Amino acid sequence: MTINPQSSFTVSSGNLCYGEIHNILTGGRLPKCSGLPSAKPQDSGTVTSQQLDFNVAAKNGTWNCFELLNNQSKRVCAWFLCHSDSDPWEQVQHILRVAGSPYESDFGSRFNDENTEEAKVFVINRYDWGGYDNRSESEFNFSDEAEDWNGNGVGVADYSHAEEVVKRWKGKPNAEKEATENGIWLHIPSAEYLFGRFGFDESGSDAVSFLYFTDQTNFTRTTFAGQSATLKKFETPEEIFERRLNEDWDFSGIDHLDNFTNQSVVTPLSERRGPFNKSLHLLTGEEIQHLFEKLKSEKKISFTSKFEEEMNDLLNEVLLSYLDKFIVGSSANSSLEQAASSLFPKHEQKNTVDQFLYDGLVEGANSTVGEEFKRKTKEFLGERLSQNDAFVSGICKGMEVLLKEVLELACNNARDGSRKQMVPQDLRFAILHDEELMPYLSNSKVYWSGR
């Protein structure tokens, strides 16, 4: 594929300064950076940013500049810079695989991390540059309309010529900052949130490419000027899901649990039950599917066959952990009403899980749950609980209610993810985000960390 550049400039100092005009000035006054920068994200209130030096090691020689256009409007929506020795298509594809737009699916890394370091890509986000870093800003009058301070342009300039280039650009509107022999201004009209990505050579010594885009850039509709191929292929939600399955994506949801910040609902490690021997499982896959059939006609959601065994294991583990924590030690010799009131104290609140569990236990003698389900439950409770058939039947009825509720919410999660198939994370999130289910079903080691 032959891609023709719109302009070019020269790097002679082995280093490039970048950013909005005052950022470039800052970069030219700081010591030269060498190799792949090590900026890491830092939280400051509600904003996560990375401290930048606004200069990077860059390969000397000619750098070509390419307009990236929206293939519908034909307007500039991004820019790409690439050393003349490098293939622009390969370079931009590499960057997008590693750290693309955070507004698109499968964008890779949001910040600089182990993955970007390994792939030799340096990530710049909206809060890292521009007005969010005010060093050297006092030397410009951004209240002056001539400066066109609307946040829709960044520039790059050879380190040795940074101050010279800044003087040529100072006071000019973004759209009128002309390219020079040693630098170029990249203007995207009406842009607000600005992002940059430097691609480095295989050794990580020198940058050889730079992608500049905004929150409005849609790479499935973006092409090099004069080309028809978009930088990313458009995929339907179903196609994205199938591709992720083939790529062995992690659909467990465990990483999300590990990063969950509300520690008040996280079960301490010492209180988690299991994993139990699978021979103790209460329900077979067929029995779970039988319960699930009652929901499928409405939700049109099915288990993903690849994860069916894992999901059956998870559901059984949370039920066994529920029995182990809440039911073992309760008195089956008391009346069903007394036992139910003790176990489910909030049962008087209408349409709550406690009410449904209470009703299930009280009506235990009339329960229609399967005999095998009851037998396995009695076997698990064993000598720890008197063999009261009505009590066990009622407990099984309650677990059936819990299971149906989890499956119902998991179906909603799959649908919200534009999927027709359920995955393990749908089950985990169904429990995590329901304040009534969470206390009863989050006491399993398998729930928190898998088997």
C-alpha positions in Angstrom: 0.0 0.0 0.0 1.5 3.3 -1.1 0.4 6.2 1.2 1.5 9.7 0.2 2.3 12.2 2.9 0.9 15.7 2.9 4.1 17.3 4.3 7.3 16.5 6.1 9.8 18.0 8.6 13.3 17.1 9.8 14.6 15.9 13.2 18.3 16.5 13.7 18.7 16.6 17.5 17.6 13.0 18.2 14.6 14.4 20.2 11.1 15.8 19.6 9.2 18.3 21.7 5.4 17.9 21.6 2.1 19.2 22.9 0.3 22.6 22.8 2.5 25.6 22.3 3.5 26.1 26.0 4.1 22.4 26.4 6.6 22.5 23.5 8.4 25.4 25.1 8.6 23.4 28.4 9.9 20.3 26.6 12.6 22.3 24.9 13.8 23.7 28.3 13.9 20.4 30.1 16.8 17.9 29.7 16.4 15.5 26.8 14.7 12.3 27.5 16.3 9.0 26.4 14.5 5.8 25.5 10.9 5.0 26.2 9.5 7.4 28.8 8.4 5.9 32.1 5.4 8.2 32.9 2.9 6.3 35.1 -0.7 7.3 36.0 -1.3 9.2 39.2 -4.7 9.9 40.8 -5.5 13.5 41.7 -9.1 13.7 42.9 -11.4 12.5 40.2 -8.6 12.9 37.5 -5.9 10.4 36.6 -3.0 12.0 34.8 0.7 11.3 33.9 3.5 13.7 34.5 5.2 14.4 31.1 8.5 16.1 30.2 7.1 17.0 26.7 10.1 15.7 24.8 10.9 12.2 23.6 13.9 10.5 22.0 13.2 10.4 18.2 14.9 9.0 15.2 16.8 11.6 13.2 15.9 12.2 9.6 12.8 13.0 7.6 9.4 12.6 9.3 6.3 12.4 7.1 3.0 13.9 8.0 -0.3 12.2 7.0 -3.9 13.5 7.3 -6.4 11.1 8.6 -9.9 11.7 7.3 -13.4 10.6 8.4 -14.5 8.6 5.4 -18.0 10.1 5.5 -17.4 13.8 6.1 -13.9 13.8 4.5 -12.8 16.1 7.3 -9.5 15.8 9.2 -10.2 13.8 12.3 -6.6 12.8 13.3 -3.0 13.1 12.2 -0.2 10.6 11.9 3.5 11.3 11.8 6.0 8.6 10.8 9.7 8.4 10.1 10.4 7.9 6.4 12.1 4.6 7.0 9.0 3.2 8.7 5.8 1.9 7.1 2.9 4.2 8.2 0.2 1.6 7.9 2.1 -0.9 10.0 3.0 1.7 12.6 -0.5 3.0 13.0 -1.9 -0.5 13.2 0.6 -1.4 15.9 -0.3 1.7 18.0 -4.1 1.0 17.7 -3.7 -2.6 18.8 -1.7 -1.5 21.9 -3.4 1.7 23.0 -6.2 3.0 20.7 -9.0 5.4 21.5 -10.6 4.8 24.9 -13.9 5.6 23.3 -13.8 2.4 21.2 -14.0 -1.3 22.0 -10.8 -3.3 22.5 -8.7 -0.2 22.7 -6.0 -1.9 24.7 -4.2 0.1 27.4 -5.6 3.3 28.7 -2.4 4.4 30.4 1.3 3.5 30.2 1.7 0.1 31.8 3.5 -3.2 31.3 1.8 -3.9 28.0 2.7 -0.5 26.5 6.2 -0.9 27.7 6.6 -4.3 26.1 5.1 -3.0 22.9 7.2 0.1 22.9 4.3 2.6 22.8 4.0 5.8 24.8 0.5 6.9 25.8 -0.6 10.5 26.3 -4.1 11.2 27.5 -6.4 14.3 27.7 -5.4 15.3 31.2 -1.6 14.9 30.6 -1.0 18.0 28.4 -2.4 21.2 27.2 -3.9 23.4 29.9 -3.7 20.6 32.4 0.0 21.3 32.6 0.6 25.0 33.1 4.4 25.2 33.0 5.5 28.0 30.6 1.9 29.0 30.2 2.6 32.5 31.7 4.6 33.4 28.7 1.5 33.3 26.5 -1.6 35.4 26.5 -4.3 32.8 26.0 -7.0 35.2 26.7 -6.0 36.9 23.4 -8.4 35.8 20.7 -5.5 35.6 18.3 -4.1 32.6 20.2 -7.3 30.7 19.4 -7.1 28.9 22.7 -9.7 26.3 21.9 -7.8 23.1 22.6 -7.9 21.7 19.1 -4.3 21.5 18.1 -0.9 20.2 19.1 2.5 20.5 17.5 5.8 18.7 17.4 9.2 20.4 16.9 12.8 19.3 16.8 14.3 19.8 20.3 17.1 22.1 19.1 14.6 24.3 17.3 11.8 24.3 19.8 12.0 27.9 20.9 12.5 29.1 17.3 9.4 27.2 16.1 7.3 28.4 19.1 8.2 32.0 18.2 6.9 31.5 14.7 3.6 30.0 16.0 3.0 32.3 18.9 0.0 34.6 18.5 -1.4 32.8 15.4 -4.7 30.9 15.4 -4.3 27.2 15.4 -5.5 26.9 11.8 -2.8 29.3 10.7 0.3 27.8 12.4 2.3 26.8 9.4 4.6 23.8 9.1 8.3 24.6 9.3 11.4 22.7 8.3 11.8 21.6 11.9 8.2 21.2 13.2 4.6 20.9 12.3 1.3 22.0 13.8 -1.6 19.5 13.8 -5.0 21.1 13.7 -8.3 19.3 14.2 -11.3 21.7 14.1 -13.8 21.6 17.0 -11.8 19.0 18.9 -12.0 19.0 22.7 -10.3 16.0 24.3 -6.8 15.4 22.8 -4.8 12.2 22.8 -1.4 11.2 21.5 0.5 7.9 21.1 4.2 7.6 20.2 5.4 4.4 18.6 9.1 3.5 19.3 11.5 1.2 17.4 11.9 -2.4 18.5 14.6 -1.5 20.9 12.6 1.2 22.6 15.4 3.7 21.9 13.8 6.2 19.5 10.3 7.2 18.6 9.5 6.6 14.9 5.8 7.5 14.8 3.2 9.7 16.5 -0.6 9.4 16.4 -2.8 12.4 17.4 -6.5 12.0 17.7 -9.5 13.3 19.7 -12.6 12.0 21.5 -14.4 12.5 18.2 -12.1 10.2 16.2 -13.8 6.9 15.2 -11.1 4.7 13.7 -13.6 2.4 12.1 -14.4 5.4 9.9 -10.9 6.8 9.6 -8.7 6.5 6.5 -5.4 7.9 5.3 -6.0 10.7 2.8 -6.4 9.1 -0.6 -7.1 5.6 0.7 -10.3 3.7 1.2 -9.3 1.2 3.9 -10.3 2.2 7.4 -7.8 1.9 10.2 -10.0 -0.4 12.2 -12.6 -2.8 10.9 -16.2 -2.2 11.9 -17.6 -5.1 13.9 -21.1 -5.8 15.2 -21.4 -6.6 18.9 -21.9 -10.3 18.0 -18.8 -10.2 15.9 -16.8 -8.6 18.7 -17.9 -11.2 21.1 -17.1 -14.1 18.8 -13.6 -12.7 18.1 -13.0 -12.3 21.8 -14.0 -15.9 22.4 -11.5 -17.0 19.8 -8.8 -14.8 21.3 -9.4 -16.4 24.7 -10.5 -13.2 26.4 -10.9 -13.3 30.2 -14.7 -13.3 30.7 -14.5 -14.4 34.4 -15.0 -10.9 35.8 -12.5 -11.7 38.6 -10.2 -8.8 37.7 -13.2 -6.5 38.2 -13.8 -8.0 41.6 -10.1 -7.6 42.5 -10.3 -3.8 41.6 -13.7 -3.3 43.3 -13.2 -0.3 45.6 -16.2 -0.7 48.0 -14.4 -2.8 50.6 -17.4 -2.9 52.8 -19.0 -5.5 50.7 -15.9 -7.6 50.0 -15.9 -10.8 51.9 -12.7 -11.2 53.9 -10.5 -14.0 52.7 -10.7 -15.8 56.0 -14.5 -16.0 55.8 -14.7 -17.4 52.2 -16.0 -21.0 51.8 -14.8 -23.8 49.5 -13.8 -24.8 47.0 -15.9 -27.8 47.6 -15.5 -31.2 46.0 -17.6 -31.3 42.9 -19.2 -34.5 44.1 -21.0 -32.3 46.6 -22.6 -30.1 44.0 -26.3 -29.8 44.5 -27.4 -29.3 40.9 -26.3 -30.9 37.6 -25.9 -28.8 34.5 -29.1 -30.3 33.2 -31.0 -29.2 36.3 -29.6 -25.7 36.1 -30.6 -25.5 32.4 -34.1 -26.7 33.4 -34.5 -23.7 35.7 -32.9 -21.5 33.1 -35.4 -22.5 30.4 -38.2 -20.6 32.3 -36.2 -17.4 31.7 -34.9 -18.1 28.2 -38.2 -17.7 26.4 -38.4 -14.1 27.5 -34.7 -13.1 27.5 -33.5 -15.2 24.5 -30.1 -15.6 26.3 -28.2 -18.9 26.5 -25.1 -20.1 28.3 -21.9 -19.8 26.3 -21.0 -23.5 25.7 -17.3 -22.7 26.2 -18.0 -21.6 29.8 -21.0 -23.8 30.7 -19.1 -26.1 33.0 -17.4 -23.1 34.7 -20.7 -21.3 35.2 -22.4 -24.5 36.6 -19.4 -24.8 39.0 -19.8 -21.2 40.1 -23.5 -21.4 40.8 -23.1 -24.6 42.8 -20.2 -23.1 44.8 -22.2 -20.0 45.8 -25.1 -22.2 46.9 -22.9 -24.5 49.0 -21.2 -21.5 50.6 -24.7 -20.1 51.4 -25.6 -23.3 53.1 -22.3 -23.5 54.9 -22.5 -20.0 56.3 -26.2 -19.4 56.9 -28.0 -22.7 57.3 -25.5 -24.9 59.1 -26.0 -24.3 62.8 -29.6 -23.2 62.5 -32.2 -25.1 64.3 -34.3 -27.4 62.1 -36.2 -28.7 65.2 -37.9 -25.4 65.7 -41.0 -24.6 63.7 -40.5 -23.5 60.1 -41.9 -20.1 61.0 -39.4 -19.7 63.9 -36.5 -20.9 61.8 -37.5 -18.7 58.9 -37.8 -15.6 61.1 -34.4 -16.2 62.6 -32.7 -16.8 59.3 -34.4 -14.0 57.3 -35.1 -11.1 59.7 -36.1 -8.7 57.0 -38.9 -10.9 55.6 -41.6 -8.4 56.5 -40.3 -6.0 53.8 -42.3 -6.8 50.7 -40.7 -8.0 47.5 -37.3 -8.6 49.0 -35.0 -11.6 48.9 -35.6 -12.1 52.6 -39.4 -12.3 52.0 -38.9 -14.9 49.2 -36.5 -17.0 51.3 -38.8 -16.8 54.3 -41.9 -17.8 52.2 -39.9 -20.7 50.6 -38.9 -22.1 54.0 -42.3 -21.7 55.6 -43.9 -23.5 52.6 -41.2 -26.1 52.6 -43.6 -29.0 53.2 -45.4 -28.1 50.0 -42.2 -27.5 48.0 -42.0 -29.0 44.5 -38.2 -29.0 44.2 -36.5 -32.1 42.9 -35.9 -35.1 45.2 -32.3 -35.3 44.1 -31.7 -31.7 45.0 -33.2 -32.3 48.4 -31.2 -35.5 48.9 -27.9 -33.8 48.0 -28.7 -30.8 50.3 -29.4 -33.2 53.2 -26.2 -35.1 52.5 -24.2 -31.8 52.5 -25.7 -30.7 55.8 -25.2 -34.2 57.2 -24.9 -34.5 61.0 -24.6 -30.8 61.3 -28.3 -30.4 61.0 -31.2 -32.6 62.0 -32.8 -34.4 59.1 -36.1 -32.4 59.0 -37.5 -33.0 55.5 -39.8 -30.0 55.6 -37.0 -27.8 56.6 -34.6 -29.1 53.9 -37.4 -28.8 51.3 -37.9 -25.1 52.3 -34.2 -24.4 52.2 -34.0 -25.9 48.7 -37.0 -23.8 47.6 -35.1 -20.7 48.8 -32.0 -21.7 46.9 -34.1 -22.1 43.8 -35.4 -18.6 44.3 -31.8 -17.3 44.7 -30.6 -19.1 41.6 -33.5 -17.8 39.5 -32.8 -14.3 40.6 -29.1 -14.6 39.8 -29.9 -16.0 36.3 -32.5 -13.3 35.7 -30.0 -10.5 36.5 -27.2 -12.3 34.6 -29.4 -12.4 31.5 -29.9 -8.6 31.8 -26.1 -8.2 32.0 -25.6 -10.2 28.9 -28.3 -8.2 27.1 -26.7 -4.9 28.3 -23.4 -6.1 26.8 -25.2 -6.7 23.4 -24.7 -10.4 23.8 -27.1 -13.3 23.3 -24.8 -15.6 25.4 -24.1 -15.5 29.0 -20.5 -15.6 30.4 -19.2 -16.1 34.0 -18.7 -12.4 34.6 -22.5 -11.9 34.1 -23.1 -14.2 37.0 -20.5 -12.5 39.2 -21.8 -9.0 38.4 -25.4 -10.1 39.0 -24.4 -10.9 42.6 -22.0 -8.0 43.0 -24.4 -5.3 42.0 -27.4 -6.5 43.9 -27.3 -5.4 47.5 -29.7 -8.1 48.6 -28.0 -11.1 46.9 -24.5 -10.0 47.8 -24.6 -10.8 51.5 -26.0 -14.3 50.8 -24.0 -15.4 47.8 -20.6 -13.7 48.0 -19.0 -16.0 50.6 -17.5 -18.4 48.1 -13.8 -18.6 47.2 -14.7 -19.7 43.7 -16.9 -16.5 43.4 -13.9 -14.2 44.2 -11.0 -16.0 42.7 -12.2 -19.0 40.6 -11.3 -22.6 41.2 
